[in-house]
Amino acid sequence: MHIVQYVADLVFSVALIVHGFLFIPQAIKIWRKKSAENIALLTFLGFNVVQLAACVHGYFSKDYILMLGTGFSLITCGAVTISVIYFGYLHKCEK
């Protein structure tokens, strides 16, 4: 493997992992406040669709870096999405 390709793969891998971690503070904030006020559900649903598509594409094209990185982002972003649904819609109905 050429050194430039290796560096590009390494940077891409790190970027995908960092991208996944970026959703965690939002999920924590929602759970601490027990509120999804000012959080756009449509935005996070859109993120989930893109991440799922990229994950499936990574699987079929045998790009496991892409598959695992977007899979991780799908999990962390999915936690935000589920939190928004719960605290923004379902939890309000329970009160």
Order of alpha helices (4+ residues) and beta strands (2+ residues): alpha-alpha-alpha-alpha-alpha
